[in-house]
Amino acid sequence: MAVVSEALAARLKLSLDFGVDEDGKVIKRSKTFSHVKSDATDENILDTANIIVSLQEHDLRSVVRMDESLLRQA
């Protein structure tokens, strides 16, 4: 049976570098932004992430796009 996928929403997760602690271990933090348009292109998401990071004092480590879809049988 065929499966139909309906895009619901997307989220944007930024991993940021907060420097190192007193033991020399890297401190990483993440920020997640909800309600991203599911039809936004990857290029738009990355451009938006770079704009957000330009307003931060911490360096960007990674950008993750998390998509949610509703799956049902056709």
N, CA, C and O atoms as a Maestro MAE file, in Angstrom:
{
 s_m_m2io_version
 :::
 2.0.0
}

f_m_ct {
 s_m_title
 :::
 protein
 m_atom[296] {
  # First column is atom index #
  i_m_mmod_type
  r_m_x_coord
  r_m_y_coord
  r_m_z_coord
  i_m_residue_number
  s_m_chain_name
  s_m_pdb_residue_name
  s_m_pdb_atom_name
  i_m_atomic_number
  :::
  1 25 0.844 -1.170 0.000 1 A "MET " " N  " 7
  2 3 0.000 0.000 0.000 1 A "MET " " CA " 6
  3 2 0.898 1.245 0.000 1 A "MET " " C  " 6
  4 15 1.936 1.268 0.661 1 A "MET " " O  " 8
  5 25 0.501 2.248 -0.725 2 A "ALA " " N  " 7
  6 3 1.271 3.486 -0.829 2 A "ALA " " CA " 6
  7 2 1.138 4.323 0.437 2 A "ALA " " C  " 6
  8 15 0.112 4.303 1.118 2 A "ALA " " O  " 8
  9 25 2.195 5.051 0.727 3 A "VAL " " N  " 7
  10 3 2.216 5.940 1.886 3 A "VAL " " CA " 6
  11 2 2.264 7.380 1.386 3 A "VAL " " C  " 6
  12 15 3.046 7.718 0.497 3 A "VAL " " O  " 8
  13 25 1.420 8.216 1.968 4 A "VAL " " N  " 7
  14 3 1.377 9.637 1.633 4 A "VAL " " CA " 6
  15 2 1.998 10.411 2.792 4 A "VAL " " C  " 6
  16 15 1.672 10.184 3.957 4 A "VAL " " O  " 8
  17 25 2.897 11.325 2.450 5 A "SER " " N  " 7
  18 3 3.558 12.149 3.454 5 A "SER " " CA " 6
  19 2 3.104 13.592 3.289 5 A "SER " " C  " 6
  20 15 3.182 14.161 2.201 5 A "SER " " O  " 8
  21 25 2.628 14.176 4.383 6 A "GLU " " N  " 7
  22 3 2.176 15.574 4.371 6 A "GLU " " CA " 6
  23 2 3.075 16.383 5.305 6 A "GLU " " C  " 6
  24 15 3.109 16.132 6.509 6 A "GLU " " O  " 8
  25 25 3.796 17.347 4.750 7 A "ALA " " N  " 7
  26 3 4.691 18.178 5.551 7 A "ALA " " CA " 6
  27 2 3.876 19.024 6.523 7 A "ALA " " C  " 6
  28 15 2.916 19.686 6.127 7 A "ALA " " O  " 8
  29 25 4.261 18.998 7.793 8 A "LEU " " N  " 7
  30 3 3.545 19.758 8.817 8 A "LEU " " CA " 6
  31 2 4.299 21.017 9.217 8 A "LEU " " C  " 6
  32 15 3.772 22.124 9.104 8 A "LEU " " O  " 8
  33 25 5.511 20.852 9.677 9 A "ALA " " N  " 7
  34 3 6.277 21.989 10.180 9 A "ALA " " CA " 6
  35 2 7.752 21.641 10.157 9 A "ALA " " C  " 6
  36 15 8.135 20.497 9.912 9 A "ALA " " O  " 8
  37 25 8.560 22.632 10.411 10 A "ALA " " N  " 7
  38 3 10.002 22.422 10.497 10 A "ALA " " CA " 6
  39 2 10.525 23.209 11.690 10 A "ALA " " C  " 6
  40 15 9.904 24.160 12.164 10 A "ALA " " O  " 8
  41 25 11.690 22.774 12.156 11 A "ARG " " N  " 7
  42 3 12.379 23.497 13.232 11 A "ARG " " CA " 6
  43 2 13.829 23.711 12.814 11 A "ARG " " C  " 6
  44 15 14.373 22.946 12.018 11 A "ARG " " O  " 8
  45 25 14.434 24.731 13.345 12 A "LEU " " N  " 7
  46 3 15.817 25.071 13.074 12 A "LEU " " CA " 6
  47 2 16.585 24.974 14.385 12 A "LEU " " C  " 6
  48 15 16.230 25.617 15.374 12 A "LEU " " O  " 8
  49 25 17.645 24.159 14.385 13 A "LYS " " N  " 7
  50 3 18.452 23.995 15.596 13 A "LYS " " CA " 6
  51 2 19.866 24.477 15.306 13 A "LYS " " C  " 6
  52 15 20.536 23.969 14.406 13 A "LYS " " O  " 8
  53 25 20.312 25.465 16.078 14 A "LEU " " N  " 7
  54 3 21.660 26.003 15.951 14 A "LEU " " CA " 6
  55 2 22.507 25.500 17.104 14 A "LEU " " C  " 6
  56 15 22.108 25.604 18.264 14 A "LEU " " O  " 8
  57 25 23.656 24.965 16.797 15 A "SER " " N  " 7
  58 3 24.613 24.556 17.820 15 A "SER " " CA " 6
  59 2 25.684 25.644 17.876 15 A "SER " " C  " 6
  60 15 26.277 25.994 16.856 15 A "SER " " O  " 8
  61 25 25.923 26.168 19.061 16 A "LEU " " N  " 7
  62 3 26.840 27.297 19.238 16 A "LEU " " CA " 6
  63 2 28.022 26.906 20.114 16 A "LEU " " C  " 6
  64 15 27.898 26.070 21.009 16 A "LEU " " O  " 8
  65 25 29.164 27.518 19.846 17 A "ASP " " N  " 7
  66 3 30.394 27.284 20.603 17 A "ASP " " CA " 6
  67 2 30.484 28.346 21.700 17 A "ASP " " C  " 6
  68 15 30.589 29.538 21.412 17 A "ASP " " O  " 8
  69 25 30.442 27.910 22.935 18 A "PHE " " N  " 7
  70 3 30.517 28.832 24.067 18 A "PHE " " CA " 6
  71 2 31.911 28.864 24.688 18 A "PHE " " C  " 6
  72 15 32.067 29.300 25.829 18 A "PHE " " O  " 8
  73 25 32.927 28.408 23.954 19 A "GLY " " N  " 7
  74 3 34.293 28.429 24.453 19 A "GLY " " CA " 6
  75 2 34.662 27.135 25.153 19 A "GLY " " C  " 6
  76 15 34.128 26.071 24.839 19 A "GLY " " O  " 8
  77 25 35.584 27.236 26.106 20 A "VAL " " N  " 7
  78 3 36.039 26.060 26.849 20 A "VAL " " CA " 6
  79 2 35.898 26.320 28.343 20 A "VAL " " C  " 6
  80 15 35.951 27.462 28.799 20 A "VAL " " O  " 8
  81 25 35.719 25.235 29.094 21 A "ASP " " N  " 7
  82 3 35.632 25.375 30.548 21 A "ASP " " CA " 6
  83 2 37.025 25.320 31.166 21 A "ASP " " C  " 6
  84 15 38.026 25.252 30.453 21 A "ASP " " O  " 8
  85 25 37.083 25.348 32.486 22 A "GLU " " N  " 7
  86 3 38.381 25.371 33.181 22 A "GLU " " CA " 6
  87 2 39.187 24.095 32.976 22 A "GLU " " C  " 6
  88 15 40.396 24.087 33.207 22 A "GLU " " O  " 8
  89 25 38.535 23.012 32.543 23 A "ASP " " N  " 7
  90 3 39.235 21.755 32.266 23 A "ASP " " CA " 6
  91 2 39.621 21.619 30.797 23 A "ASP " " C  " 6
  92 15 40.176 20.595 30.399 23 A "ASP " " O  " 8
  93 25 39.338 22.629 29.993 24 A "GLY " " N  " 7
  94 3 39.683 22.614 28.579 24 A "GLY " " CA " 6
  95 2 38.663 21.923 27.691 24 A "GLY " " C  " 6
  96 15 38.917 21.708 26.506 24 A "GLY " " O  " 8
  97 25 37.507 21.573 28.252 25 A "LYS " " N  " 7
  98 3 36.463 20.923 27.456 25 A "LYS " " CA " 6
  99 2 35.620 21.981 26.748 25 A "LYS " " C  " 6
  100 15 35.313 23.036 27.304 25 A "LYS " " O  " 8
  101 25 35.256 21.665 25.503 26 A "VAL " " N  " 7
  102 3 34.448 22.584 24.705 26 A "VAL " " CA " 6
  103 2 33.033 22.657 25.280 26 A "VAL " " C  " 6
  104 15 32.420 21.637 25.595 26 A "VAL " " O  " 8
  105 25 32.531 23.884 25.410 27 A "ILE " " N  " 7
  106 3 31.168 24.109 25.885 27 A "ILE " " CA " 6
  107 2 30.293 24.390 24.666 27 A "ILE " " C  " 6
  108 15 30.514 25.355 23.934 27 A "ILE " " O  " 8
  109 25 29.292 23.526 24.461 28 A "LYS " " N  " 7
  110 3 28.364 23.689 23.339 28 A "LYS " " CA " 6
  111 2 26.964 23.921 23.892 28 A "LYS " " C  " 6
  112 15 26.567 23.313 24.886 28 A "LYS " " O  " 8
  113 25 26.236 24.790 23.247 29 A "ARG " " N  " 7
  114 3 24.840 25.036 23.589 29 A "ARG " " CA " 6
  115 2 24.041 25.049 22.287 29 A "ARG " " C  " 6
  116 15 24.587 25.299 21.213 29 A "ARG " " O  " 8
  117 25 22.766 24.780 22.399 30 A "SER " " N  " 7
  118 3 21.937 24.833 21.193 30 A "SER " " CA " 6
  119 2 20.711 25.693 21.439 30 A "SER " " C  " 6
  120 15 20.231 25.832 22.564 30 A "SER " " O  " 8
  121 25 20.227 26.259 20.354 31 A "LYS " " N  " 7
  122 3 18.996 27.047 20.367 31 A "LYS " " CA " 6
  123 2 18.113 26.487 19.265 31 A "LYS " " C  " 6
  124 15 18.572 26.263 18.145 31 A "LYS " " O  " 8
  125 25 16.849 26.262 19.584 32 A "THR " " N  " 7
  126 3 15.914 25.721 18.612 32 A "THR " " CA " 6
  127 2 14.817 26.737 18.329 32 A "THR " " C  " 6
  128 15 14.253 27.336 19.245 32 A "THR " " O  " 8
  129 25 14.528 26.919 17.060 33 A "PHE " " N  " 7
  130 3 13.495 27.844 16.615 33 A "PHE " " CA " 6
  131 2 12.385 27.029 15.970 33 A "PHE " " C  " 6
  132 15 12.629 26.287 15.018 33 A "PHE " " O  " 8
  133 25 11.176 27.162 16.479 34 A "SER " " N  " 7
  134 3 10.026 26.423 15.971 34 A "SER " " CA " 6
  135 2 9.274 27.247 14.933 34 A "SER " " C  " 6
  136 15 9.595 28.408 14.679 34 A "SER " " O  " 8
  137 25 8.279 26.622 14.351 35 A "HIS " " N  " 7
  138 3 7.364 27.277 13.398 35 A "HIS " " CA " 6
  139 2 8.072 27.791 12.150 35 A "HIS " " C  " 6
  140 15 7.709 28.834 11.607 35 A "HIS " " O  " 8
  141 25 9.090 27.048 11.696 36 A "VAL " " N  " 7
  142 3 9.736 27.361 10.425 36 A "VAL " " CA " 6
  143 2 8.833 26.818 9.320 36 A "VAL " " C  " 6
  144 15 8.312 25.710 9.450 36 A "VAL " " O  " 8
  145 25 8.642 27.548 8.268 37 A "LYS " " N  " 7
  146 3 7.781 27.087 7.172 37 A "LYS " " CA " 6
  147 2 8.339 25.798 6.591 37 A "LYS " " C  " 6
  148 15 9.528 25.705 6.289 37 A "LYS " " O  " 8
  149 25 7.481 24.814 6.437 38 A "SER " " N  " 7
  150 3 7.934 23.515 5.935 38 A "SER " " CA " 6
  151 2 8.386 23.588 4.484 38 A "SER " " C  " 6
  152 15 9.145 22.730 4.033 38 A "SER " " O  " 8
  153 25 7.933 24.599 3.743 39 A "ASP " " N  " 7
  154 3 8.347 24.716 2.345 39 A "ASP " " CA " 6
  155 2 9.563 25.632 2.158 39 A "ASP " " C  " 6
  156 15 9.931 25.943 1.026 39 A "ASP " " O  " 8
  157 25 10.180 26.061 3.246 40 A "ALA " " N  " 7
  158 3 11.391 26.880 3.150 40 A "ALA " " CA " 6
  159 2 12.520 26.034 2.564 40 A "ALA " " C  " 6
  160 15 12.682 24.866 2.919 40 A "ALA " " O  " 8
  161 25 13.290 26.629 1.674 41 A "THR " " N  " 7
  162 3 14.400 25.894 1.073 41 A "THR " " CA " 6
  163 2 15.547 25.778 2.073 41 A "THR " " C  " 6
  164 15 15.632 26.543 3.033 41 A "THR " " O  " 8
  165 25 16.423 24.812 1.830 42 A "ASP " " N  " 7
  166 3 17.593 24.652 2.694 42 A "ASP " " CA " 6
  167 2 18.465 25.899 2.661 42 A "ASP " " C  " 6
  168 15 19.044 26.285 3.676 42 A "ASP " " O  " 8
  169 25 18.558 26.525 1.497 43 A "GLU " " N  " 7
  170 3 19.340 27.747 1.365 43 A "GLU " " CA " 6
  171 2 18.751 28.867 2.227 43 A "GLU " " C  " 6
  172 15 19.492 29.595 2.887 43 A "GLU " " O  " 8
  173 25 17.425 29.005 2.225 44 A "ASN " " N  " 7
  174 3 16.762 30.014 3.067 44 A "ASN " " CA " 6
  175 2 17.018 29.748 4.543 44 A "ASN " " C  " 6
  176 15 17.268 30.671 5.318 44 A "ASN " " O  " 8
  177 25 16.954 28.475 4.923 45 A "ILE " " N  " 7
  178 3 17.182 28.106 6.330 45 A "ILE " " CA " 6
  179 2 18.608 28.462 6.742 45 A "ILE " " C  " 6
  180 15 18.825 29.034 7.811 45 A "ILE " " O  " 8
  181 25 19.580 28.124 5.893 46 A "LEU " " N  " 7
  182 3 20.977 28.417 6.216 46 A "LEU " " CA " 6
  183 2 21.227 29.918 6.255 46 A "LEU " " C  " 6
  184 15 21.933 30.402 7.140 46 A "LEU " " O  " 8
  185 25 20.659 30.664 5.308 47 A "ASP " " N  " 7
  186 3 20.806 32.123 5.318 47 A "ASP " " CA " 6
  187 2 20.226 32.715 6.597 47 A "ASP " " C  " 6
  188 15 20.833 33.602 7.198 47 A "ASP " " O  " 8
  189 25 19.067 32.238 7.014 48 A "THR " " N  " 7
  190 3 18.435 32.707 8.243 48 A "THR " " CA " 6
  191 2 19.300 32.377 9.455 48 A "THR " " C  " 6
  192 15 19.472 33.205 10.349 48 A "THR " " O  " 8
  193 25 19.841 31.168 9.478 49 A "ALA " " N  " 7
  194 3 20.718 30.770 10.586 49 A "ALA " " CA " 6
  195 2 21.926 31.693 10.679 49 A "ALA " " C  " 6
  196 15 22.312 32.104 11.773 49 A "ALA " " O  " 8
  197 25 22.519 32.019 9.540 50 A "ASN " " N  " 7
  198 3 23.687 32.906 9.547 50 A "ASN " " CA " 6
  199 2 23.334 34.312 10.022 50 A "ASN " " C  " 6
  200 15 24.137 34.960 10.694 50 A "ASN " " O  " 8
  201 25 22.151 34.782 9.682 51 A "ILE " " N  " 7
  202 3 21.710 36.104 10.152 51 A "ILE " " CA " 6
  203 2 21.519 36.079 11.670 51 A "ILE " " C  " 6
  204 15 21.937 37.003 12.369 51 A "ILE " " O  " 8
  205 25 20.889 35.024 12.173 52 A "ILE " " N  " 7
  206 3 20.681 34.905 13.616 52 A "ILE " " CA " 6
  207 2 22.018 34.853 14.346 52 A "ILE " " C  " 6
  208 15 22.200 35.509 15.372 52 A "ILE " " O  " 8
  209 25 22.944 34.074 13.817 53 A "VAL " " N  " 7
  210 3 24.259 33.927 14.464 53 A "VAL " " CA " 6
  211 2 25.031 35.243 14.437 53 A "VAL " " C  " 6
  212 15 25.811 35.520 15.349 53 A "VAL " " O  " 8
  213 25 24.824 36.052 13.407 54 A "SER " " N  " 7
  214 3 25.526 37.337 13.351 54 A "SER " " CA " 6
  215 2 25.110 38.255 14.499 54 A "SER " " C  " 6
  216 15 25.827 39.198 14.834 54 A "SER " " O  " 8
  217 25 23.946 37.978 15.103 55 A "LEU " " N  " 7
  218 3 23.466 38.757 16.252 55 A "LEU " " CA " 6
  219 2 23.931 38.180 17.579 55 A "LEU " " C  " 6
  220 15 23.699 38.773 18.632 55 A "LEU " " O  " 8
  221 25 24.588 37.023 17.534 56 A "GLN " " N  " 7
  222 3 25.059 36.331 18.737 56 A "GLN " " CA " 6
  223 2 26.527 36.664 18.977 56 A "GLN " " C  " 6
  224 15 27.230 37.087 18.059 56 A "GLN " " O  " 8
  225 25 26.979 36.476 20.182 57 A "GLU " " N  " 7
  226 3 28.398 36.662 20.459 57 A "GLU " " CA " 6
  227 2 29.171 35.350 20.334 57 A "GLU " " C  " 6
  228 15 30.398 35.348 20.430 57 A "GLU " " O  " 8
  229 25 28.475 34.242 20.123 58 A "HIS " " N  " 7
  230 3 29.110 32.932 20.052 58 A "HIS " " CA " 6
  231 2 29.188 32.447 18.609 58 A "HIS " " C  " 6
  232 15 28.389 32.846 17.761 58 A "HIS " " O  " 8
  233 25 30.175 31.573 18.340 59 A "ASP " " N  " 7
  234 3 30.387 31.056 16.989 59 A "ASP " " CA " 6
  235 2 29.454 29.886 16.703 59 A "ASP " " C  " 6
  236 15 29.073 29.135 17.601 59 A "ASP " " O  " 8
  237 25 29.100 29.753 15.441 60 A "LEU " " N  " 7
  238 3 28.220 28.684 14.987 60 A "LEU " " CA " 6
  239 2 29.010 27.397 14.795 60 A "LEU " " C  " 6
  240 15 30.079 27.400 14.183 60 A "LEU " " O  " 8
  241 25 28.476 26.298 15.321 61 A "ARG " " N  " 7
  242 3 29.085 24.982 15.126 61 A "ARG " " CA " 6
  243 2 28.339 24.204 14.050 61 A "ARG " " C  " 6
  244 15 28.967 23.582 13.194 61 A "ARG " " O  " 8
  245 25 27.004 24.228 14.081 62 A "SER " " N  " 7
  246 3 26.229 23.489 13.079 62 A "SER " " CA " 6
  247 2 24.804 24.026 12.995 62 A "SER " " C  " 6
  248 15 24.302 24.688 13.904 62 A "SER " " O  " 8
  249 25 24.176 23.709 11.862 63 A "VAL " " N  " 7
  250 3 22.778 24.056 11.608 63 A "VAL " " CA " 6
  251 2 22.047 22.765 11.266 63 A "VAL " " C  " 6
  252 15 22.466 22.024 10.377 63 A "VAL " " O  " 8
  253 25 20.959 22.500 11.973 64 A "VAL " " N  " 7
  254 3 20.182 21.288 11.730 64 A "VAL " " CA " 6
  255 2 18.748 21.691 11.419 64 A "VAL " " C  " 6
  256 15 18.137 22.491 12.127 64 A "VAL " " O  " 8
  257 25 18.233 21.118 10.344 65 A "ARG " " N  " 7
  258 3 16.835 21.315 9.985 65 A "ARG " " CA " 6
  259 2 16.082 20.051 10.397 65 A "ARG " " C  " 6
  260 15 16.467 18.943 10.023 65 A "ARG " " O  " 8
  261 25 15.012 20.223 11.164 66 A "MET " " N  " 7
  262 3 14.209 19.088 11.613 66 A "MET " " CA " 6
  263 2 12.803 19.244 11.047 66 A "MET " " C  " 6
  264 15 12.071 20.163 11.413 66 A "MET " " O  " 8
  265 25 12.440 18.338 10.154 67 A "ASP " " N  " 7
  266 3 11.125 18.378 9.514 67 A "ASP " " CA " 6
  267 2 10.175 17.388 10.173 67 A "ASP " " C  " 6
  268 15 10.576 16.303 10.592 67 A "ASP " " O  " 8
  269 25 8.907 17.783 10.255 68 A "GLU " " N  " 7
  270 3 7.846 16.904 10.766 68 A "GLU " " CA " 6
  271 2 6.862 16.643 9.644 68 A "GLU " " C  " 6
  272 15 6.466 17.559 8.923 68 A "GLU " " O  " 8
  273 25 6.474 15.396 9.504 69 A "SER " " N  " 7
  274 3 5.517 15.015 8.471 69 A "SER " " CA " 6
  275 2 4.469 14.080 9.050 69 A "SER " " C  " 6
  276 15 4.741 13.303 9.964 69 A "SER " " O  " 8
  277 25 3.285 14.171 8.508 70 A "LEU " " N  " 7
  278 3 2.199 13.260 8.851 70 A "LEU " " CA " 6
  279 2 2.207 12.159 7.800 70 A "LEU " " C  " 6
  280 15 2.144 12.442 6.604 70 A "LEU " " O  " 8
  281 25 2.286 10.901 8.241 71 A "LEU " " N  " 7
  282 3 2.306 9.771 7.334 71 A "LEU " " CA " 6
  283 2 0.981 9.029 7.422 71 A "LEU " " C  " 6
  284 15 0.462 8.784 8.511 71 A "LEU " " O  " 8
  285 25 0.442 8.673 6.258 72 A "ARG " " N  " 7
  286 3 -0.804 7.900 6.243 72 A "ARG " " CA " 6
  287 2 -0.826 7.031 5.007 72 A "ARG " " C  " 6
  288 15 -0.112 7.285 4.037 72 A "ARG " " O  " 8
  289 25 -1.638 6.023 5.051 73 A "GLN " " N  " 7
  290 3 -1.778 5.139 3.896 73 A "GLN " " CA " 6
  291 2 -2.736 5.756 2.894 73 A "GLN " " C  " 6
  292 15 -3.738 6.367 3.264 73 A "GLN " " O  " 8
  293 25 -2.413 5.586 1.624 74 A "ALA " " N  " 7
  294 3 -3.259 6.143 0.563 74 A "ALA " " CA " 6
  295 2 -4.405 5.223 0.253 74 A "ALA " " C  " 6
  296 15 -5.223 5.526 -0.615 74 A "ALA " " O  " 8
  :::
 }
 m_bond[295] {
  # First column is bond index #
  i_m_from
  i_m_to
  i_m_order
  :::
  1 1 2 1
  2 2 3 1
  3 3 4 2
  4 3 5 1
  5 5 6 1
  6 6 7 1
  7 7 8 2
  8 7 9 1
  9 9 10 1
  10 10 11 1
  11 11 12 2
  12 11 13 1
  13 13 14 1
  14 14 15 1
  15 15 16 2
  16 15 17 1
  17 17 18 1
  18 18 19 1
  19 19 20 2
  20 19 21 1
  21 21 22 1
  22 22 23 1
  23 23 24 2
  24 23 25 1
  25 25 26 1
  26 26 27 1
  27 27 28 2
  28 27 29 1
  29 29 30 1
  30 30 31 1
  31 31 32 2
  32 31 33 1
  33 33 34 1
  34 34 35 1
  35 35 36 2
  36 35 37 1
  37 37 38 1
  38 38 39 1
  39 39 40 2
  40 39 41 1
  41 41 42 1
  42 42 43 1
  43 43 44 2
  44 43 45 1
  45 45 46 1
  46 46 47 1
  47 47 48 2
  48 47 49 1
  49 49 50 1
  50 50 51 1
  51 51 52 2
  52 51 53 1
  53 53 54 1
  54 54 55 1
  55 55 56 2
  56 55 57 1
  57 57 58 1
  58 58 59 1
  59 59 60 2
  60 59 61 1
  61 61 62 1
  62 62 63 1
  63 63 64 2
  64 63 65 1
  65 65 66 1
  66 66 67 1
  67 67 68 2
  68 67 69 1
  69 69 70 1
  70 70 71 1
  71 71 72 2
  72 71 73 1
  73 73 74 1
  74 74 75 1
  75 75 76 2
  76 75 77 1
  77 77 78 1
  78 78 79 1
  79 79 80 2
  80 79 81 1
  81 81 82 1
  82 82 83 1
  83 83 84 2
  84 83 85 1
  85 85 86 1
  86 86 87 1
  87 87 88 2
  88 87 89 1
  89 89 90 1
  90 90 91 1
  91 91 92 2
  92 91 93 1
  93 93 94 1
  94 94 95 1
  95 95 96 2
  96 95 97 1
  97 97 98 1
  98 98 99 1
  99 99 100 2
  100 99 101 1
  101 101 102 1
  102 102 103 1
  103 103 104 2
  104 103 105 1
  105 105 106 1
  106 106 107 1
  107 107 108 2
  108 107 109 1
  109 109 110 1
  110 110 111 1
  111 111 112 2
  112 111 113 1
  113 113 114 1
  114 114 115 1
  115 115 116 2
  116 115 117 1
  117 117 118 1
  118 118 119 1
  119 119 120 2
  120 119 121 1
  121 121 122 1
  122 122 123 1
  123 123 124 2
  124 123 125 1
  125 125 126 1
  126 126 127 1
  127 127 128 2
  128 127 129 1
  129 129 130 1
  130 130 131 1
  131 131 132 2
  132 131 133 1
  133 133 134 1
  134 134 135 1
  135 135 136 2
  136 135 137 1
  137 137 138 1
  138 138 139 1
  139 139 140 2
  140 139 141 1
  141 141 142 1
  142 142 143 1
  143 143 144 2
  144 143 145 1
  145 145 146 1
  146 146 147 1
  147 147 148 2
  148 147 149 1
  149 149 150 1
  150 150 151 1
  151 151 152 2
  152 151 153 1
  153 153 154 1
  154 154 155 1
  155 155 156 2
  156 155 157 1
  157 157 158 1
  158 158 159 1
  159 159 160 2
  160 159 161 1
  161 161 162 1
  162 162 163 1
  163 163 164 2
  164 163 165 1
  165 165 166 1
  166 166 167 1
  167 167 168 2
  168 167 169 1
  169 169 170 1
  170 170 171 1
  171 171 172 2
  172 171 173 1
  173 173 174 1
  174 174 175 1
  175 175 176 2
  176 175 177 1
  177 177 178 1
  178 178 179 1
  179 179 180 2
  180 179 181 1
  181 181 182 1
  182 182 183 1
  183 183 184 2
  184 183 185 1
  185 185 186 1
  186 186 187 1
  187 187 188 2
  188 187 189 1
  189 189 190 1
  190 190 191 1
  191 191 192 2
  192 191 193 1
  193 193 194 1
  194 194 195 1
  195 195 196 2
  196 195 197 1
  197 197 198 1
  198 198 199 1
  199 199 200 2
  200 199 201 1
  201 201 202 1
  202 202 203 1
  203 203 204 2
  204 203 205 1
  205 205 206 1
  206 206 207 1
  207 207 208 2
  208 207 209 1
  209 209 210 1
  210 210 211 1
  211 211 212 2
  212 211 213 1
  213 213 214 1
  214 214 215 1
  215 215 216 2
  216 215 217 1
  217 217 218 1
  218 218 219 1
  219 219 220 2
  220 219 221 1
  221 221 222 1
  222 222 223 1
  223 223 224 2
  224 223 225 1
  225 225 226 1
  226 226 227 1
  227 227 228 2
  228 227 229 1
  229 229 230 1
  230 230 231 1
  231 231 232 2
  232 231 233 1
  233 233 234 1
  234 234 235 1
  235 235 236 2
  236 235 237 1
  237 237 238 1
  238 238 239 1
  239 239 240 2
  240 239 241 1
  241 241 242 1
  242 242 243 1
  243 243 244 2
  244 243 245 1
  245 245 246 1
  246 246 247 1
  247 247 248 2
  248 247 249 1
  249 249 250 1
  250 250 251 1
  251 251 252 2
  252 251 253 1
  253 253 254 1
  254 254 255 1
  255 255 256 2
  256 255 257 1
  257 257 258 1
  258 258 259 1
  259 259 260 2
  260 259 261 1
  261 261 262 1
  262 262 263 1
  263 263 264 2
  264 263 265 1
  265 265 266 1
  266 266 267 1
  267 267 268 2
  268 267 269 1
  269 269 270 1
  270 270 271 1
  271 271 272 2
  272 271 273 1
  273 273 274 1
  274 274 275 1
  275 275 276 2
  276 275 277 1
  277 277 278 1
  278 278 279 1
  279 279 280 2
  280 279 281 1
  281 281 282 1
  282 282 283 1
  283 283 284 2
  284 283 285 1
  285 285 286 1
  286 286 287 1
  287 287 288 2
  288 287 289 1
  289 289 290 1
  290 290 291 1
  291 291 292 2
  292 291 293 1
  293 293 294 1
  294 294 295 1
  295 295 296 2
  :::
 }
}
